[in-house]
Amino acid sequence: MFEKIGEKLSAMVAIPTVSGNRNRTDYHIGEYREYLQTAFPCLFAAAVPTPVGEALLLKIEGRGEKKLPVLFTGHMDVVPADDASAWRYPPFSGKIVDGCVWGRGSQDMKGPQCALLSAFDELLQEGWRPGRDIWIYLSCDEETGGDTTIRAAALLKEKNIRFETVFDEGGTICEDFMGLLKGKAALFGLSEKGSLEYRFTANSEGGHSANPPANSAIVRLADFIHEVEHTEIFCRKLSEGNRAMLRGIAAYSHGEKKEKLLRASEETDDYQTLFELCPEARTLLGATIAFTMVEGGTAFNVMPKKAVLTANVRVASVETEGEITAKLKEIAERHDLICELAGGRDAAPESRADSEGYRNMSESVKEIYPGLPIIPFVLGGGTDSRHFQELTDNVLRFSPMYAAPEQGRGVHADNESADIQAVADAAACYYSLLKKY
């Protein structure tokens, strides 16, 4: 059914829809959109387009059933591949080798996108028409944090459109999830952490490095980093989404491990059991902070008058931006630093695991991947779906495409690739899912 899916993905990857500048929207997106119309003619013949900048917003009109529509979202842009010499094959070659398509975006997210559009095109060619309206939105600036999706969501809101489910990227079919579950599993993202950007500024009189002050700007920043890194300043608590994840893994576990997982999902303040099972589990317990940029001096022998530290906080639903900011400001003031919130958002609301969209996707996954565990979880990164949160009660962040461990490591890194059979299987899963609407 999807014999040419590898060739289509190869051509999609070969169009370098990349930009490091959020103000630029001409990075081959027009060429890419034209190719999609050629590769998926039945879809574009049937779809009703709505202009939203360089993005694609399409509606497949249903047969008039009085049911809420659904929305499938994704993005056409990709991150840069700065060091082409580090790649096994050129990052925008779309080269097919050993049953894989190699290149930037093959996993994130042209592979899943190719699968979804292939499923739509095949069904429409067969004469299918959904009972309800189905919308497709492909953004042009997800990777650079542009505002096109905000405008798309506002446009849909003006039309008073609400969705039963919004389907977006997030979880995949992976292996050995967090070392807690052996073998493959489908990870259904029910929520995503928020992302907050902070700047901490230290001011000083400066001077010659031969006569350094006791508390220079850089020293105060270093002391601040040390305190934050070695103090439990954030709320250490599992969100309901992460408790559901542990219960889901426990359902596919046995003996003592199963008992420990269930116990960890119920504990409120003692997570030693969880740490014994998974040292990485600290990322599940509330917010995390990463210090990502430092700027200051202009010469090796000059004390800077100003040094600035940037941090990224991934905030969970158990804590708010206001609470995080208050804690960081208190510590910053002790080190004579100015703390500023540069931007960001709180965690997304947690969607239900009993929604129609969740049930339909679960049934399709079980049909295409018999016996595959389905695990709900909370996504650490951000997706475009957050902009549509006001338009739905249910967001499912999941692409039904398998990524081997080394392929998962290639996302936003070197040697990104996608298995062609995995893309075809994902298309079959979307084909099954769409027929339910």
C-alpha positions as CSV (number, residue, x, y, z in Angstrom):
1,M,0.0,0.0,0.0
2,F,2.8,2.4,0.8
3,E,5.5,1.1,-1.5
4,K,6.9,4.5,-2.5
5,I,7.0,6.0,1.0
6,G,10.8,5.7,1.2
7,E,11.2,7.7,-2.0
8,K,8.8,10.4,-0.8
9,L,10.5,10.8,2.5
10,S,13.9,10.9,0.8
11,A,12.6,13.8,-1.4
12,M,11.2,15.6,1.6
13,V,14.5,15.3,3.6
14,A,16.4,16.6,0.5
15,I,14.6,20.0,0.8
16,P,16.5,21.9,3.5
17,T,13.7,23.5,5.4
18,V,16.1,24.8,8.0
19,S,16.6,28.2,9.7
20,G,18.3,29.4,12.8
21,N,16.5,32.8,12.5
22,R,12.9,33.0,13.8
23,N,12.3,36.1,11.7
24,R,12.9,34.2,8.5
25,T,10.2,32.2,6.8
26,D,11.6,31.7,3.3
27,Y,13.9,28.8,4.1
28,H,12.7,26.5,1.2
29,I,9.3,26.1,2.8
30,G,7.6,27.2,-0.4
31,E,9.5,24.5,-2.4
32,Y,8.6,22.0,0.3
33,R,4.9,22.8,0.2
34,E,5.0,22.5,-3.6
35,Y,6.5,19.0,-3.3
36,L,3.9,17.9,-0.8
37,Q,1.2,18.9,-3.3
38,T,2.9,16.8,-6.0
39,A,3.6,13.8,-3.7
40,F,0.1,13.7,-2.1
41,P,-2.3,14.9,-4.9
42,C,-5.5,13.3,-3.6
43,L,-5.1,15.0,-0.2
44,F,-4.5,18.4,-1.7
45,A,-7.3,18.0,-4.2
46,A,-9.8,17.2,-1.4
47,A,-8.5,19.7,1.2
48,V,-9.8,23.2,1.8
49,P,-6.8,25.4,2.6
50,T,-6.8,28.4,5.0
51,P,-3.9,30.8,4.6
52,V,-1.7,31.2,7.7
53,G,1.7,32.7,6.6
54,E,4.0,30.1,5.2
55,A,2.3,27.3,7.2
56,L,-0.3,24.8,5.9
57,L,-3.8,24.7,7.4
58,L,-6.0,22.2,5.7
59,K,-9.6,20.9,6.3
60,I,-11.0,17.7,5.0
61,E,-14.7,18.2,5.1
62,G,-16.7,15.4,6.7
63,R,-20.1,14.0,5.9
64,G,-21.8,16.2,8.5
65,E,-21.8,14.0,11.6
66,K,-22.5,16.2,14.7
67,K,-19.2,15.4,16.3
68,L,-16.3,17.6,17.2
69,P,-13.5,17.7,14.6
70,V,-10.0,16.4,15.2
71,L,-6.7,18.1,14.4
72,F,-3.4,16.6,13.3
73,T,-0.4,18.9,13.8
74,G,3.3,18.8,12.8
75,H,6.0,21.0,11.5
76,M,7.8,21.3,8.2
77,D,10.9,23.1,9.5
78,V,14.0,21.3,10.8
79,V,17.0,22.3,13.0
80,P,20.4,23.0,11.3
81,A,23.0,20.4,10.6
82,D,26.0,22.6,11.2
83,D,28.9,20.1,10.8
84,A,28.1,18.1,7.6
85,S,31.5,16.4,7.8
86,A,30.4,14.6,11.0
87,W,27.5,12.9,9.1
88,R,27.8,9.4,7.5
89,Y,25.9,10.8,4.5
90,P,25.2,14.4,3.6
91,P,22.5,15.7,6.0
92,F,20.3,17.0,3.2
93,S,20.9,14.2,0.7
94,G,17.9,12.0,1.7
95,K,20.1,9.1,0.8
96,I,18.6,5.7,1.0
97,V,21.0,3.1,2.4
98,D,20.3,-0.3,4.1
99,G,16.5,0.4,4.2
100,C,16.9,3.8,5.9
101,V,16.4,7.4,4.8
102,W,19.4,9.4,6.1
103,G,19.2,13.1,6.7
104,R,18.0,16.0,8.9
105,G,14.3,15.8,9.7
106,S,13.9,12.1,8.8
107,Q,12.8,11.5,12.4
108,D,11.8,15.1,13.5
109,M,9.5,15.2,11.9
110,K,9.3,14.5,8.2
111,G,9.1,10.8,8.8
112,P,5.9,10.8,10.8
113,Q,4.6,13.6,8.6
114,C,5.2,11.5,5.5
115,A,3.4,8.6,7.2
116,L,0.4,10.8,8.1
117,L,0.0,12.4,4.7
118,S,0.5,9.1,2.9
119,A,-2.4,7.6,5.0
120,F,-4.7,10.6,4.1
121,D,-3.7,10.4,0.4
122,E,-4.3,6.6,0.2
123,L,-7.7,6.8,1.9
124,L,-8.9,9.7,-0.2
125,Q,-7.8,7.9,-3.4
126,E,-10.0,4.9,-2.2
127,G,-13.0,7.3,-2.0
128,W,-13.0,7.6,1.8
129,R,-14.6,10.6,3.4
130,P,-14.6,11.1,7.2
131,G,-17.8,11.4,9.1
132,R,-16.6,14.6,10.8
133,D,-14.2,17.4,9.7
134,I,-10.5,16.6,10.0
135,W,-8.0,19.4,10.1
136,I,-4.2,19.3,9.4
137,Y,-1.8,21.9,10.5
138,L,1.9,21.9,9.5
139,S,3.9,24.9,10.9
140,C,6.9,26.5,9.4
141,D,8.7,27.8,12.4
142,E,8.3,25.3,15.3
143,E,12.0,24.8,15.8
144,T,12.7,28.5,16.1
145,G,9.8,29.4,18.3
146,G,8.0,31.5,15.8
147,D,4.5,32.9,16.1
148,T,2.8,31.3,13.1
149,T,1.1,28.6,15.2
150,I,-0.2,31.3,17.6
151,R,-1.8,33.0,14.6
152,A,-3.3,29.7,13.4
153,A,-4.8,28.9,16.8
154,A,-6.2,32.4,17.0
155,L,-7.8,32.0,13.6
156,L,-9.4,28.8,14.6
157,K,-10.6,30.3,17.9
158,E,-12.2,33.1,15.9
159,K,-14.2,30.5,14.0
160,N,-15.3,29.0,17.3
161,I,-13.8,25.6,16.4
162,R,-13.1,23.1,19.1
163,F,-11.5,19.8,18.7
164,E,-12.2,16.4,20.3
165,T,-8.5,15.6,20.2
166,V,-5.4,17.4,18.9
167,F,-2.8,14.9,17.7
168,D,0.9,16.1,17.7
169,E,4.4,14.8,18.0
170,G,6.0,13.8,21.3
171,G,6.2,10.2,22.2
172,T,7.2,7.5,19.8
173,I,7.7,3.7,19.7
174,C,11.0,3.3,21.5
175,E,13.1,0.6,23.3
176,D,14.1,0.2,26.9
177,F,12.3,3.3,28.2
178,M,14.3,4.9,31.0
179,G,15.7,1.4,31.8
180,L,12.3,0.5,33.3
181,L,10.7,-1.4,30.5
182,K,12.6,-3.9,28.3
183,G,11.7,-4.1,24.7
184,K,9.6,-1.8,22.6
185,A,6.8,0.4,23.9
186,A,4.5,3.1,22.6
187,L,4.8,6.3,24.6
188,F,1.6,8.4,24.7
189,G,2.3,11.9,25.8
190,L,-0.6,13.3,27.9
191,S,1.1,16.5,28.9
192,E,4.4,18.4,28.5
193,K,6.5,20.3,30.9
194,G,6.6,24.1,30.7
195,S,9.8,25.9,29.7
196,L,11.0,29.1,31.5
197,E,14.1,31.2,30.5
198,Y,15.8,33.1,33.3
199,R,18.7,35.6,33.2
200,F,20.8,36.3,36.3
201,T,23.0,39.4,36.1
202,A,26.0,40.2,38.4
203,N,27.3,43.8,38.3
204,S,30.7,44.8,39.6
205,E,33.2,47.7,39.5
206,G,35.6,45.8,37.2
207,G,39.3,46.5,37.3
208,H,42.6,44.8,36.7
209,S,42.9,41.0,37.1
210,A,46.1,41.6,39.1
211,N,44.0,43.0,41.9
212,P,40.7,41.0,41.9
213,P,37.9,41.8,44.3
214,A,36.8,39.2,46.7
215,N,33.3,38.9,45.3
216,S,33.6,39.5,41.5
217,A,30.7,39.2,39.2
218,I,31.8,35.8,37.9
219,V,32.5,34.5,41.4
220,R,29.0,35.4,42.6
221,L,27.5,33.7,39.6
222,A,29.6,30.6,40.3
223,D,28.5,30.6,43.9
224,F,24.9,30.9,42.8
225,I,25.2,28.0,40.4
226,H,26.8,25.9,43.2
227,E,24.0,26.6,45.6
228,V,21.2,25.9,43.1
229,E,22.9,22.7,41.9
230,H,23.4,21.3,45.4
231,T,20.1,22.3,47.0
232,E,16.6,20.8,46.5
233,I,14.9,24.1,45.8
234,F,12.0,22.9,43.7
235,C,8.9,20.8,44.7
236,R,9.9,17.1,44.5
237,K,6.6,15.4,43.6
238,L,5.3,13.2,40.9
239,S,2.5,14.7,38.7
240,E,-0.5,12.5,38.1
241,G,0.8,11.9,34.5
242,N,4.0,10.5,35.8
243,R,2.1,8.3,38.4
244,A,0.1,7.0,35.5
245,M,3.3,6.2,33.6
246,L,4.7,4.2,36.5
247,R,1.4,2.3,36.8
248,G,1.5,1.7,33.1
249,I,5.0,0.2,33.3
250,A,4.0,-1.9,36.3
251,A,1.2,-3.4,34.2
252,Y,3.9,-5.0,32.0
253,S,6.3,-5.9,34.8
254,H,6.4,-8.8,37.3
255,G,7.4,-9.7,40.8
256,E,9.4,-7.4,43.0
257,K,9.9,-4.8,40.2
258,K,6.1,-4.5,39.7
259,E,5.6,-4.1,43.5
260,K,8.3,-1.4,43.6
261,L,6.8,0.5,40.6
262,L,3.3,0.5,42.2
263,R,4.8,1.6,45.5
264,A,6.7,4.4,43.8
265,S,3.6,5.6,42.0
266,E,1.8,5.9,45.4
267,E,4.5,7.5,47.5
268,T,4.2,11.2,48.2
269,D,7.6,12.3,49.5
270,D,10.0,9.3,49.7
271,Y,11.1,8.3,46.2
272,Q,14.1,6.2,47.2
273,T,12.4,3.1,45.7
274,L,12.0,4.9,42.4
275,F,15.7,6.0,42.4
276,E,16.8,2.4,43.0
277,L,14.8,1.4,39.9
278,C,15.9,4.3,37.7
279,P,18.6,6.8,38.5
280,E,17.2,9.1,35.8
281,A,14.0,9.5,37.6
282,R,14.9,12.8,39.1
283,T,13.7,14.4,35.9
284,L,10.2,13.1,36.7
285,L,10.1,14.8,40.1
286,G,9.1,18.4,39.4
287,A,11.1,21.1,37.8
288,T,14.7,20.8,36.4
289,I,17.1,23.6,35.8
290,A,20.0,23.7,33.3
291,F,22.5,26.6,33.1
292,T,23.0,27.0,29.4
293,M,24.8,30.3,28.6
294,V,27.4,32.6,30.3
295,E,28.7,35.9,29.0
296,G,31.0,38.4,30.7
297,G,34.6,39.4,30.3
298,T,36.2,40.9,27.2
299,A,39.8,40.2,27.9
300,F,41.7,37.6,30.0
301,N,43.3,40.2,32.3
302,V,40.2,42.5,32.8
303,M,37.6,42.0,35.5
304,P,34.2,42.3,33.9
305,K,31.8,45.0,35.1
306,K,28.9,42.7,34.2
307,A,28.4,39.0,33.8
308,V,25.1,37.3,32.7
309,L,24.0,33.7,33.3
310,T,21.1,32.1,31.4
311,A,19.1,29.1,32.6
312,N,16.3,27.0,31.3
313,V,13.8,25.6,33.8
314,R,11.5,22.8,32.7
315,V,8.6,23.1,35.0
316,A,6.1,20.3,35.9
317,S,2.5,20.6,36.7
318,V,3.1,20.3,40.4
319,E,4.6,23.8,40.5
320,T,3.9,27.2,38.8
321,E,6.1,29.8,37.2
322,G,5.3,32.2,40.1
323,E,6.6,29.7,42.6
324,I,9.7,28.9,40.6
325,T,10.5,32.6,40.1
326,A,10.1,33.4,43.8
327,K,12.5,30.6,44.8
328,L,15.2,31.6,42.3
329,K,14.9,35.3,43.2
330,E,15.4,34.6,46.8
331,I,18.6,32.7,46.2
332,A,19.8,35.3,43.6
333,E,19.4,38.1,46.0
334,R,21.6,36.4,48.6
335,H,24.4,36.5,45.9
336,D,23.6,40.1,44.9
337,L,22.3,39.0,41.5
338,I,19.4,40.4,39.5
339,C,16.9,37.6,38.5
340,E,14.8,38.2,35.5
341,L,12.2,36.0,33.8
342,A,12.9,36.4,30.1
343,G,9.9,34.3,28.9
344,G,8.3,31.0,28.9
345,R,5.2,29.0,29.9
346,D,3.8,26.8,32.6
347,A,3.3,23.1,32.1
348,A,0.4,22.0,29.9
349,P,-2.8,20.5,31.4
350,E,-2.8,16.7,31.6
351,S,-5.2,15.1,29.1
352,R,-7.4,12.1,29.8
353,A,-6.4,8.6,29.0
354,D,-10.0,7.7,28.4
355,S,-10.7,10.2,25.6
356,E,-12.0,9.1,22.2
357,G,-8.7,10.1,20.6
358,Y,-6.7,8.1,23.1
359,R,-8.9,5.0,22.6
360,N,-8.8,5.2,18.9
361,M,-5.1,5.6,18.7
362,S,-4.7,2.7,21.2
363,E,-6.8,0.4,19.1
364,S,-4.9,1.3,15.9
365,V,-1.5,0.7,17.6
366,K,-2.7,-2.7,18.9
367,E,-3.8,-3.5,15.4
368,I,-0.5,-2.7,13.7
369,Y,1.8,-3.6,16.6
370,P,0.2,-6.5,18.4
371,G,1.2,-6.9,22.0
372,L,3.0,-3.6,22.2
373,P,2.8,-1.9,25.6
374,I,1.2,1.5,25.6
375,I,2.5,3.8,28.3
376,P,1.2,7.3,29.2
377,F,3.9,9.8,30.1
378,V,4.8,13.5,30.4
379,L,6.9,15.0,27.7
380,G,10.0,16.9,28.8
381,G,10.2,19.1,25.6
382,G,7.6,21.4,24.0
383,T,5.4,21.0,21.0
384,D,3.1,23.2,18.9
385,S,0.1,21.6,20.5
386,R,0.4,23.9,23.5
387,H,-1.0,26.7,21.3
388,F,-4.1,24.7,20.6
389,Q,-4.7,23.8,24.3
390,E,-7.6,26.3,24.6
391,L,-9.4,24.6,21.7
392,T,-9.5,21.1,23.1
393,D,-9.7,19.1,26.3
394,N,-7.4,16.4,24.9
395,V,-4.0,16.5,23.4
396,L,-2.2,13.3,22.4
397,R,1.5,13.7,21.7
398,F,2.5,10.6,19.9
399,S,3.8,9.5,16.5
400,P,3.2,5.8,15.8
401,M,6.7,5.3,14.3
402,Y,9.5,3.2,15.7
403,A,12.9,4.7,16.3
404,A,15.8,2.4,17.2
405,P,18.0,3.7,20.1
406,E,20.7,5.0,17.8
407,Q,18.0,6.7,15.6
408,G,16.5,8.4,18.7
409,R,20.0,9.8,19.5
410,G,20.2,11.3,16.0
411,V,17.3,13.7,16.6
412,H,18.8,17.3,16.7
413,A,22.2,15.6,16.4
414,D,24.4,14.0,13.7
415,N,23.4,11.0,11.5
416,E,19.6,11.3,11.9
417,S,17.9,8.5,10.0
418,A,14.5,6.7,9.7
419,D,13.8,3.1,8.9
420,I,11.6,3.0,5.8
421,Q,9.6,0.0,7.1
422,A,9.0,2.0,10.3
423,V,7.6,4.9,8.3
424,A,5.3,2.5,6.4
425,D,4.1,0.9,9.6
426,A,3.3,4.4,11.0
427,A,1.4,5.1,7.8
428,A,-0.6,1.9,8.3
429,C,-1.4,3.0,11.9
430,Y,-2.6,6.4,10.8
431,Y,-4.6,4.7,8.0
432,S,-6.4,2.6,10.7
433,L,-6.9,5.6,12.9
434,L,-8.4,7.9,10.2
435,K,-10.9,5.2,9.3
436,K,-12.3,5.5,12.8
437,Y,-13.4,9.1,12.0
